[in-house]
Amino acid sequence: MSSIEKLIVRFKTRPRDFSWDELTRLLNHLGYTEITGSGSRRKFMHENHQLIILHKPHPKKILKAYQVAQVFDILIEEGLI
């Protein structure tokens, strides 16, 4: 199993310690491009124009549970995971 497959399996468990770097790696693999907004706001645009808008966590790089759930729901709805 490749490292990206392991990352997808890990994400599907909705972990409480999923990092921003892991998320960007996952979304990039699924066809999303990161767009920097104002401040800590980040947008991820998919090839089919699906948009995910999040605030980059700081000072720690661990995502909040609601952020993981939000991205999870979008990726399931789009059939990407």
C-alpha positions as a Markdown table, in Angstrom:
| # | Residue | x | y | z |
|---|---|---|---|---|
| 1 | Met | 0.0 | 0.0 | 0.0 |
| 2 | Ser | 1.4 | 3.4 | -1.0 |
| 3 | Ser | 1.8 | 6.3 | 1.4 |
| 4 | Ile | -1.0 | 8.2 | -0.2 |
| 5 | Glu | -3.3 | 5.2 | 0.1 |
| 6 | Lys | -2.4 | 5.0 | 3.8 |
| 7 | Leu | -3.1 | 8.7 | 4.2 |
| 8 | Ile | -6.6 | 8.2 | 2.6 |
| 9 | Val | -7.3 | 5.3 | 4.9 |
| 10 | Arg | -6.2 | 7.4 | 7.9 |
| 11 | Phe | -8.4 | 10.3 | 6.8 |
| 12 | Lys | -11.4 | 8.1 | 6.5 |
| 13 | Thr | -11.2 | 7.4 | 10.2 |
| 14 | Arg | -11.6 | 11.1 | 10.9 |
| 15 | Pro | -8.5 | 11.4 | 13.2 |
| 16 | Arg | -8.3 | 14.1 | 15.8 |
| 17 | Asp | -4.6 | 14.7 | 15.0 |
| 18 | Phe | -4.8 | 15.2 | 11.2 |
| 19 | Ser | -2.3 | 17.9 | 10.2 |
| 20 | Trp | -2.6 | 20.7 | 7.7 |
| 21 | Asp | 0.3 | 19.3 | 5.7 |
| 22 | Glu | -1.4 | 15.9 | 5.5 |
| 23 | Leu | -4.6 | 17.6 | 4.3 |
| 24 | Thr | -2.9 | 19.6 | 1.6 |
| 25 | Arg | -1.1 | 16.5 | 0.4 |
| 26 | Leu | -4.3 | 14.5 | 0.3 |
| 27 | Leu | -6.2 | 17.3 | -1.5 |
| 28 | Asn | -3.4 | 17.8 | -4.0 |
| 29 | His | -3.4 | 14.1 | -4.8 |
| 30 | Leu | -7.2 | 14.3 | -5.4 |
| 31 | Gly | -6.9 | 17.1 | -7.9 |
| 32 | Tyr | -7.3 | 20.2 | -5.8 |
| 33 | Thr | -5.1 | 23.3 | -6.1 |
| 34 | Glu | -4.5 | 25.5 | -3.1 |
| 35 | Ile | -5.3 | 29.2 | -3.4 |
| 36 | Thr | -4.1 | 31.6 | -0.7 |
| 37 | Gly | -6.6 | 34.1 | 0.5 |
| 38 | Ser | -6.4 | 36.9 | 3.0 |
| 39 | Gly | -4.8 | 36.1 | 6.4 |
| 40 | Ser | -5.1 | 32.4 | 7.2 |
| 41 | Arg | -7.9 | 31.7 | 4.8 |
| 42 | Arg | -7.2 | 29.0 | 2.2 |
| 43 | Lys | -9.2 | 27.8 | -0.8 |
| 44 | Phe | -8.8 | 24.5 | -2.5 |
| 45 | Met | -10.2 | 24.4 | -6.1 |
| 46 | His | -10.9 | 21.1 | -7.7 |
| 47 | Glu | -10.6 | 20.5 | -11.5 |
| 48 | Asn | -14.4 | 20.3 | -11.6 |
| 49 | His | -14.6 | 23.7 | -9.9 |
| 50 | Gln | -15.6 | 22.3 | -6.5 |
| 51 | Leu | -14.4 | 24.7 | -3.8 |
| 52 | Ile | -13.3 | 23.9 | -0.2 |
| 53 | Ile | -12.7 | 27.0 | 2.0 |
| 54 | Leu | -10.8 | 26.6 | 5.3 |
| 55 | His | -8.8 | 28.6 | 7.8 |
| 56 | Lys | -5.2 | 27.3 | 8.2 |
| 57 | Pro | -4.8 | 26.4 | 11.8 |
| 58 | His | -2.2 | 28.2 | 13.8 |
| 59 | Pro | 0.0 | 28.2 | 15.8 |
| 60 | Lys | -0.5 | 24.4 | 15.9 |
| 61 | Lys | -1.0 | 22.7 | 12.5 |
| 62 | Ile | -3.6 | 20.2 | 13.7 |
| 63 | Leu | -7.0 | 20.6 | 12.1 |
| 64 | Lys | -10.1 | 21.0 | 14.2 |
| 65 | Ala | -12.6 | 18.1 | 14.2 |
| 66 | Tyr | -15.2 | 20.2 | 12.3 |
| 67 | Gln | -12.7 | 20.9 | 9.6 |
| 68 | Val | -11.9 | 17.3 | 9.1 |
| 69 | Ala | -15.7 | 16.5 | 9.1 |
| 70 | Gln | -16.4 | 19.3 | 6.6 |
| 71 | Val | -13.7 | 18.1 | 4.1 |
| 72 | Phe | -14.7 | 14.5 | 4.6 |
| 73 | Asp | -18.3 | 15.2 | 3.7 |
| 74 | Ile | -17.3 | 17.1 | 0.6 |
| 75 | Leu | -15.0 | 14.4 | -0.6 |
| 76 | Ile | -17.6 | 11.7 | 0.0 |
| 77 | Glu | -20.3 | 13.8 | -1.8 |
| 78 | Glu | -18.0 | 14.3 | -4.8 |
| 79 | Gly | -17.1 | 10.6 | -4.9 |
| 80 | Leu | -13.4 | 11.2 | -4.5 |
| 81 | Ile | -12.9 | 8.9 | -1.5 |
